[in-house]
Amino acid sequence: MRVLLVNMPWSPIDLPSLALGILKRSVDAHVRGATCEVLHANLEFTDWITSRTEFTAEDYEYYALSSYFLGCGDWVFSSALYDDPEWRDSEFAEVMASKLRRSRMRMTRELHRLVPEFVTEVARRVVELEPDVVGFTSTFQQNTAALAAARRIKDLAPHIVTVMGGANCDAEQGAAVHRNFPFVDYVVRGEGEDAFPRLLTALRDGDPAAAAAIPGLCHRTPDSPHTANPMPTGPLPPAAILPPDYSGYFERLAASVARNWVEPKLVVEGARGCWWGEKHHCTFCGLNGSFMEFRSKSPDTFYREIMELAERHQVLDMYVVDNILDMRYLSTVLPRIIDSGYDLRMHIEIKANMRRPQLQVLADAGLIYVQPGIESLNSRVLDLMDKGVSGCQNVRMLRDAAETGLSVSWNYLHGFPGETAQDYEPVIRQLPALEHLNPPVDLSARIAIERFSPYFKRPELGFTGLRPEEHYLFTYDLPEAELYDLAYVFQAPERGIAEPTVTLLNDAIAAWKKHHADARLTHTDLGDRIVLVSRRPSFGWRTMQLTDPFETAVFRLLDQPHTVVALHRKLTSAAGSPGGARCTPQDLDTLLEEWVAQGVVFTDAGQYVHLAPAAVNQDLLRLDYMRHTHARTAAAPEPAPVPS
């Protein structure tokens, strides 16, 4: 049995497909007599389209990632799906005229006209390889490209079995794909590394009864054009999650024009699900689909997989796909990475309430990009999300990440039922004080309603009458009832703050992004005094020395978020506390109000936290230089007399 796995656009070009890498490993390990290869059609497309248009790396990233909630990437390949280069072109242009700049509109419509030819070429190449089974993964904006290729392959070679799976095929979405597109023979819903090899074995053995017993599988029988088996009752255990096989990806990238666009990264996986979401599912998040249960690989297994992938492919950049870090790894996997001597550079998602020592472990292990899921700097709005952190904790994360050398990737979201302008106004006033810290990756965005999120599943939280997002209506030729099952993103009435507040927020974020590269705020604790250095456009002072014992004690306590009551208790309860004798709540109020005005401290929900990362790097460099200079001077011989 010959199996071909196809990775269609718009899969990112700098990453091999984790899903197909795992499926290849699963087929090789569990299907006797099968051979399995991966066709990197996303790279094929890059070479194909750059020979015909002025297409760039920025364009690919736009359709793969940036335009997800607009659906541009999927609409591009709808012309190939329906074999019509003009498919819904005028409707797209009318609806998207106010959402896309002119050059982007022009490129999108041009791609839409061209891609049917590409899909035909890919299908012909697949047929020439003579596979028995072709499997497509579909995540984010791969759906129409995968469907279009499956359709064309069936047109050319009806005997080839077509299978789809991936995040776009979970639960009712997968059933809708199978029900509406008869050229897809099977849809694997949920985790595929068990179901797909079982399906291949059933096909090899000619055993339809075995296929009919696979949980989650959508299939056809002589009596029914669509049968959807019940979903699995639970997720795979971590021991069943195999490491990926990325054979061929790096070689294909090296032969592609895309090699000049990106630095390739390895994709690694230590865990699935979300341990926070099991207890408190963030109201807007639908990322974990059918299975929220958190499970992670053993530390030995995960460490071994990381090292083996790095050694095999000679690549040190890694993207960790886990939705949240397994905290056990801080004391198991990461120290071993630190000791390994490998200069890894990794990206991972973490919880925003992690403390500085934990962040330092991440930094030392090479996790230089973190995504802490900050989303807001206001505690009340964060409570509406069920995030389990406060605004001051999120600011502390930004500050401590700057101190430990971590780059923070985060989004500012708004549009939550129950939020008000009063939740945003105090934060907006204070954003100029944060300009030395990592800004959001973009301007604030109104939340989208995602399938599997509490906002989707529980209308009592504030969203009713949901409809598929508008782009599905002109991408697919399906009735809205079917689109409702197929869609991942939904339209809903706007909730939360109105446009005037959104504009104020985004103006402040835009200024933050503009000033960030040149902004600075640090502190150096010299024991008897604390020196702060600032360079931020909204604050006139450049240096500040805290010499009063009361002020230095308060500043040190504000390393962590505190209320005035907690500060007063700590300052006055400890025997001999510096400045404690003269500390009153009024003294604290006066000092904190002054520091907020000077941009030294951030406040939210009655808590305060200081904003100045320690000038650790500068101090260490200075001390190290002085130590080595002193050592060289002490060891140097007396200079020889200079001849006269």
JOQUI-V186427 format. One record per residue. N is the residue number from 1. RES is the residue in three letters. PSI is psi in degrees with one decimal (none if undefined). Layout:
((N,RES,PSI) (N,RES,PSI))
This chain:
((1,MET,129.2) (2,ARG,125.3) (3,VAL,130.8) (4,LEU,125.0) (5,LEU,132.9) (6,VAL,128.5) (7,ASN,95.9) (8,MET,162.8) (9,PRO,148.8) (10,TRP,51.1) (11,SER,138.1) (12,PRO,141.0) (13,ILE,-15.5) (14,ASP,1.9) (15,LEU,133.2) (16,PRO,157.6) (17,SER,115.2) (18,LEU,-43.5) (19,ALA,-47.2) (20,LEU,-32.0) (21,GLY,-40.0) (22,ILE,-42.1) (23,LEU,-39.1) (24,LYS,-46.0) (25,ARG,-41.2) (26,SER,-42.8) (27,VAL,-46.5) (28,ASP,-34.1) (29,ALA,-29.5) (30,HIS,-8.0) (31,VAL,103.9) (32,ARG,132.2) (33,GLY,4.3) (34,ALA,144.7) (35,THR,146.7) (36,CYS,129.1) (37,GLU,162.1) (38,VAL,130.7) (39,LEU,116.7) (40,HIS,74.3) (41,ALA,-18.8) (42,ASN,-37.6) (43,LEU,-36.1) (44,GLU,-43.1) (45,PHE,-39.9) (46,THR,-46.6) (47,ASP,-38.2) (48,TRP,-46.8) (49,ILE,-31.7) (50,THR,-18.4) (51,SER,-6.4) (52,ARG,-19.9) (53,THR,179.4) (54,GLU,32.5) (55,PHE,137.8) (56,THR,173.3) (57,ALA,-39.1) (58,GLU,-38.0) (59,ASP,-46.0) (60,TYR,-44.5) (61,GLU,-35.7) (62,TYR,-50.0) (63,TYR,-29.7) (64,ALA,-36.3) (65,LEU,-57.2) (66,SER,-30.8) (67,SER,16.9) (68,TYR,-47.3) (69,PHE,-10.2) (70,LEU,-18.5) (71,GLY,18.5) (72,CYS,-41.0) (73,GLY,-43.4) (74,ASP,-39.0) (75,TRP,-35.8) (76,VAL,-45.8) (77,PHE,0.3) (78,SER,-28.7) (79,SER,-36.4) (80,ALA,-36.6) (81,LEU,-40.8) (82,TYR,10.5) (83,ASP,47.9) (84,ASP,103.2) (85,PRO,-17.3) (86,GLU,18.3) (87,TRP,116.5) (88,ARG,33.1) (89,ASP,-46.8) (90,SER,-36.4) (91,GLU,-43.4) (92,PHE,-47.7) (93,ALA,-39.2) (94,GLU,-47.1) (95,VAL,-37.4) (96,MET,-0.8) (97,ALA,-37.8) (98,SER,-5.3) (99,LYS,-19.0) (100,LEU,141.0) (101,ARG,161.4) (102,ARG,-43.2) (103,SER,-35.5) (104,ARG,-39.5) (105,MET,-44.7) (106,ARG,-45.5) (107,MET,-42.1) (108,THR,-43.7) (109,ARG,-34.7) (110,GLU,-45.2) (111,LEU,-42.6) (112,HIS,-37.6) (113,ARG,-30.2) (114,LEU,-33.3) (115,VAL,-23.3) (116,PRO,-36.3) (117,GLU,-41.1) (118,PHE,-46.3) (119,VAL,-38.5) (120,THR,-42.2) (121,GLU,-42.7) (122,VAL,-44.6) (123,ALA,-41.6) (124,ARG,-39.0) (125,ARG,-41.2) (126,VAL,-47.2) (127,VAL,-38.2) (128,GLU,-27.9) (129,LEU,-9.3) (130,GLU,50.8) (131,PRO,156.2) (132,ASP,-34.9) (133,VAL,135.6) (134,VAL,125.8) (135,GLY,135.5) (136,PHE,134.0) (137,THR,143.1) (138,SER,110.7) (139,THR,143.2) (140,PHE,-119.3) (141,GLN,41.8) (142,GLN,-4.8) (143,ASN,-52.9) (144,THR,-34.0) (145,ALA,-43.7) (146,ALA,-44.1) (147,LEU,-41.9) (148,ALA,-42.2) (149,ALA,-41.4) (150,ALA,-42.0) (151,ARG,-46.6) (152,ARG,-36.6) (153,ILE,-43.0) (154,LYS,-35.9) (155,ASP,-41.0) (156,LEU,-34.1) (157,ALA,82.8) (158,PRO,-20.9) (159,HIS,-18.2) (160,ILE,130.1) (161,VAL,129.2) (162,THR,136.7) (163,VAL,139.5) (164,MET,150.6) (165,GLY,-176.2) (166,GLY,-178.0) (167,ALA,-32.3) (168,ASN,-1.1) (169,CYS,21.0) (170,ASP,142.3) (171,ALA,-129.2) (172,GLU,-23.9) (173,GLN,-46.3) (174,GLY,-38.0) (175,ALA,-39.0) (176,ALA,-39.5) (177,VAL,-48.5) (178,HIS,-38.4) (179,ARG,-33.5) (180,ASN,-11.7) (181,PHE,90.3) (182,PRO,-12.9) (183,PHE,-4.8) (184,VAL,111.0) (185,ASP,-41.8) (186,TYR,146.9) (187,VAL,124.9) (188,VAL,117.8) (189,ARG,133.6) (190,GLY,-159.5) (191,GLU,128.2) (192,GLY,-11.8) (193,GLU,-15.4) (194,ASP,-46.5) (195,ALA,-41.2) (196,PHE,-48.0) (197,PRO,-34.7) (198,ARG,-39.4) (199,LEU,-45.3) (200,LEU,-40.1) (201,THR,-42.2) (202,ALA,-40.3) (203,LEU,-42.2) (204,ARG,-39.8) (205,ASP,-1.6) (206,GLY,44.1) (207,ASP,82.5) (208,PRO,-27.7) (209,ALA,-36.0) (210,ALA,-39.9) (211,ALA,-40.1) (212,ALA,-15.1) (213,ALA,-0.3) (214,ILE,118.9) (215,PRO,135.6) (216,GLY,-13.7) (217,LEU,136.9) (218,CYS,130.2) (219,HIS,174.5) (220,ARG,148.8) (221,THR,166.3) (222,PRO,-24.8) (223,ASP,-10.4) (224,SER,128.1) (225,PRO,-7.9) (226,HIS,118.4) (227,THR,128.2) (228,ALA,109.9) (229,ASN,149.9) (230,PRO,144.8) (231,MET,155.2) (232,PRO,147.9) (233,THR,-13.3) (234,GLY,166.5) (235,PRO,166.9) (236,LEU,143.9) (237,PRO,155.1) (238,PRO,-30.9) (239,ALA,-19.1) (240,ALA,-3.7) (241,ILE,107.8) (242,LEU,156.5) (243,PRO,152.3) (244,PRO,155.9) (245,ASP,110.6) (246,TYR,26.3) (247,SER,129.2) (248,GLY,-26.3) (249,TYR,-50.3) (250,PHE,-33.0) (251,GLU,-41.2) (252,ARG,-38.6) (253,LEU,-40.1) (254,ALA,-24.7) (255,ALA,1.6) (256,SER,155.3) (257,VAL,-23.4) (258,ALA,-16.0) (259,ARG,-23.9) (260,ASN,-4.9) (261,TRP,-34.4) (262,VAL,158.2) (263,GLU,116.6) (264,PRO,150.4) (265,LYS,152.8) (266,LEU,145.9) (267,VAL,123.9) (268,VAL,155.5) (269,GLU,120.8) (270,GLY,-25.6) (271,ALA,160.0) (272,ARG,156.6) (273,GLY,-169.4) (274,CYS,117.4) (275,TRP,-28.3) (276,TRP,-42.4) (277,GLY,-27.0) (278,GLU,-34.4) (279,LYS,-40.5) (280,HIS,94.5) (281,HIS,115.3) (282,CYS,131.1) (283,THR,-26.0) (284,PHE,-4.2) (285,CYS,127.3) (286,GLY,17.6) (287,LEU,-29.0) (288,ASN,1.5) (289,GLY,-131.1) (290,SER,-24.3) (291,PHE,107.0) (292,MET,-20.5) (293,GLU,127.7) (294,PHE,131.7) (295,ARG,144.7) (296,SER,153.6) (297,LYS,155.9) (298,SER,148.6) (299,PRO,-40.3) (300,ASP,-42.9) (301,THR,-47.5) (302,PHE,-43.1) (303,TYR,-43.7) (304,ARG,-40.5) (305,GLU,-42.7) (306,ILE,-48.7) (307,MET,-41.0) (308,GLU,-39.3) (309,LEU,-43.5) (310,ALA,-42.7) (311,GLU,-40.9) (312,ARG,-43.5) (313,HIS,-4.5) (314,GLN,43.4) (315,VAL,131.3) (316,LEU,-14.5) (317,ASP,128.9) (318,MET,141.5) (319,TYR,116.3) (320,VAL,117.6) (321,VAL,-3.2) (322,ASP,135.8) (323,ASN,-21.3) (324,ILE,143.8) (325,LEU,132.9) (326,ASP,115.9) (327,MET,-20.6) (328,ARG,-31.3) (329,TYR,-21.3) (330,LEU,-32.6) (331,SER,2.9) (332,THR,-72.2) (333,VAL,-47.9) (334,LEU,-42.2) (335,PRO,-34.1) (336,ARG,-35.9) (337,ILE,-42.0) (338,ILE,-43.2) (339,ASP,-14.0) (340,SER,-24.9) (341,GLY,-2.8) (342,TYR,130.7) (343,ASP,67.6) (344,LEU,149.7) (345,ARG,111.9) (346,MET,155.9) (347,HIS,134.9) (348,ILE,155.3) (349,GLU,136.9) (350,ILE,172.0) (351,LYS,141.9) (352,ALA,-9.1) (353,ASN,15.0) (354,MET,145.8) (355,ARG,166.2) (356,ARG,-46.7) (357,PRO,-35.6) (358,GLN,-40.5) (359,LEU,-34.5) (360,GLN,-37.2) (361,VAL,-43.9) (362,LEU,-47.3) (363,ALA,-43.1) (364,ASP,-29.0) (365,ALA,-4.4) (366,GLY,8.1) (367,LEU,76.3) (368,ILE,-15.6) (369,TYR,121.5) (370,VAL,147.2) (371,GLN,96.9) (372,PRO,3.1) (373,GLY,48.1) (374,ILE,-56.3) (375,GLU,-32.3) (376,SER,160.8) (377,LEU,18.0) (378,ASN,126.9) (379,SER,-37.7) (380,ARG,-42.5) (381,VAL,-39.3) (382,LEU,-35.7) (383,ASP,-37.7) (384,LEU,-30.6) (385,MET,-16.3) (386,ASP,42.8) (387,LYS,-25.6) (388,GLY,20.2) (389,VAL,164.4) (390,SER,167.2) (391,GLY,-41.9) (392,CYS,-33.3) (393,GLN,-38.2) (394,ASN,-38.7) (395,VAL,-40.3) (396,ARG,-39.2) (397,MET,-46.3) (398,LEU,-42.2) (399,ARG,-47.8) (400,ASP,-31.3) (401,ALA,-41.3) (402,ALA,-38.3) (403,GLU,-35.6) (404,THR,-0.6) (405,GLY,18.4) (406,LEU,138.5) (407,SER,129.1) (408,VAL,125.4) (409,SER,120.7) (410,TRP,161.5) (411,ASN,147.6) (412,TYR,123.0) (413,LEU,150.6) (414,HIS,175.5) (415,GLY,25.7) (416,PHE,133.5) (417,PRO,128.1) (418,GLY,-16.0) (419,GLU,155.4) (420,THR,167.0) (421,ALA,-31.9) (422,GLN,-22.1) (423,ASP,-27.5) (424,TYR,-31.4) (425,GLU,-44.8) (426,PRO,-34.5) (427,VAL,-45.3) (428,ILE,-41.1) (429,ARG,-29.2) (430,GLN,-7.6) (431,LEU,-34.4) (432,PRO,-24.6) (433,ALA,-15.6) (434,LEU,6.5) (435,GLU,-12.8) (436,HIS,-9.4) (437,LEU,163.3) (438,ASN,121.9) (439,PRO,169.6) (440,PRO,157.1) (441,VAL,-22.6) (442,ASP,-179.2) (443,LEU,164.8) (444,SER,142.1) (445,ALA,141.3) (446,ARG,137.5) (447,ILE,145.5) (448,ALA,148.6) (449,ILE,113.0) (450,GLU,140.5) (451,ARG,146.4) (452,PHE,-8.4) (453,SER,156.3) (454,PRO,-36.9) (455,TYR,-31.1) (456,PHE,-42.9) (457,LYS,-19.8) (458,ARG,89.6) (459,PRO,-22.2) (460,GLU,-13.1) (461,LEU,-9.0) (462,GLY,-7.3) (463,PHE,117.5) (464,THR,166.5) (465,GLY,37.3) (466,LEU,141.3) (467,ARG,153.4) (468,PRO,144.9) (469,GLU,152.5) (470,GLU,-34.1) (471,HIS,-25.9) (472,TYR,-31.0) (473,LEU,-32.0) (474,PHE,9.4) (475,THR,-41.9) (476,TYR,148.3) (477,ASP,69.2) (478,LEU,150.1) (479,PRO,156.8) (480,GLU,-31.8) (481,ALA,-37.5) (482,GLU,-38.0) (483,LEU,-32.5) (484,TYR,-38.2) (485,ASP,-30.2) (486,LEU,-32.4) (487,ALA,154.1) (488,TYR,-29.0) (489,VAL,140.9) (490,PHE,147.8) (491,GLN,146.8) (492,ALA,155.5) (493,PRO,142.4) (494,GLU,136.6) (495,ARG,167.6) (496,GLY,-146.3) (497,ILE,152.2) (498,ALA,173.3) (499,GLU,-36.7) (500,PRO,-40.9) (501,THR,-38.8) (502,VAL,-42.5) (503,THR,-43.8) (504,LEU,-43.7) (505,LEU,-47.1) (506,ASN,-31.0) (507,ASP,-41.0) (508,ALA,-38.3) (509,ILE,-40.1) (510,ALA,-40.9) (511,ALA,-39.5) (512,TRP,-49.5) (513,LYS,-37.1) (514,LYS,-41.0) (515,HIS,-11.3) (516,HIS,-43.5) (517,ALA,-31.0) (518,ASP,-5.4) (519,ALA,150.3) (520,ARG,140.6) (521,LEU,120.2) (522,THR,163.6) (523,HIS,150.0) (524,THR,121.2) (525,ASP,110.2) (526,LEU,16.2) (527,GLY,-71.5) (528,ASP,-10.1) (529,ARG,161.7) (530,ILE,128.1) (531,VAL,125.6) (532,LEU,139.8) (533,VAL,129.4) (534,SER,143.0) (535,ARG,84.4) (536,ARG,136.1) (537,PRO,-29.2) (538,SER,-0.2) (539,PHE,126.4) (540,GLY,-23.6) (541,TRP,151.1) (542,ARG,-37.8) (543,THR,149.9) (544,MET,132.6) (545,GLN,127.2) (546,LEU,110.0) (547,THR,-20.1) (548,ASP,127.3) (549,PRO,-34.4) (550,PHE,-46.0) (551,GLU,-42.0) (552,THR,-36.4) (553,ALA,-41.6) (554,VAL,-45.1) (555,PHE,-43.4) (556,ARG,-38.9) (557,LEU,-31.2) (558,LEU,8.3) (559,ASP,-30.0) (560,GLN,151.2) (561,PRO,134.8) (562,HIS,148.4) (563,THR,166.1) (564,VAL,-40.2) (565,VAL,-44.7) (566,ALA,-39.9) (567,LEU,-47.0) (568,HIS,-42.5) (569,ARG,-44.8) (570,LYS,-36.3) (571,LEU,-29.6) (572,THR,-16.5) (573,SER,-30.1) (574,ALA,129.2) (575,ALA,130.3) (576,GLY,18.7) (577,SER,131.6) (578,PRO,121.9) (579,GLY,1.5) (580,GLY,-32.7) (581,ALA,-34.1) (582,ARG,10.4) (583,CYS,122.6) (584,THR,160.5) (585,PRO,-34.4) (586,GLN,-41.0) (587,ASP,-43.3) (588,LEU,-44.6) (589,ASP,-43.7) (590,THR,-46.5) (591,LEU,-45.3) (592,LEU,-38.1) (593,GLU,-39.9) (594,GLU,-42.7) (595,TRP,-35.8) (596,VAL,-44.4) (597,ALA,-30.9) (598,GLN,-1.5) (599,GLY,23.8) (600,VAL,-29.0) (601,VAL,145.3) (602,PHE,142.0) (603,THR,143.5) (604,ASP,136.6) (605,ALA,37.2) (606,GLY,0.7) (607,GLN,159.0) (608,TYR,145.5) (609,VAL,141.2) (610,HIS,158.5) (611,LEU,2.5) (612,ALA,107.4) (613,PRO,148.1) (614,ALA,140.3) (615,ALA,55.5) (616,VAL,-47.1) (617,ASN,-45.6) (618,GLN,-43.2) (619,ASP,-43.3) (620,LEU,-42.1) (621,LEU,-43.1) (622,ARG,-45.9) (623,LEU,-39.6) (624,ASP,-40.7) (625,TYR,-44.1) (626,MET,-40.1) (627,ARG,-46.4) (628,HIS,-36.3) (629,THR,-43.1) (630,HIS,-41.0) (631,ALA,-41.2) (632,ARG,-39.2) (633,THR,-41.9) (634,ALA,-32.8) (635,ALA,-13.0) (636,ALA,139.6) (637,PRO,161.0) (638,GLU,137.9) (639,PRO,145.6) (640,ALA,149.3) (641,PRO,140.0) (642,VAL,124.1) (643,PRO,141.9) (644,SER,none))
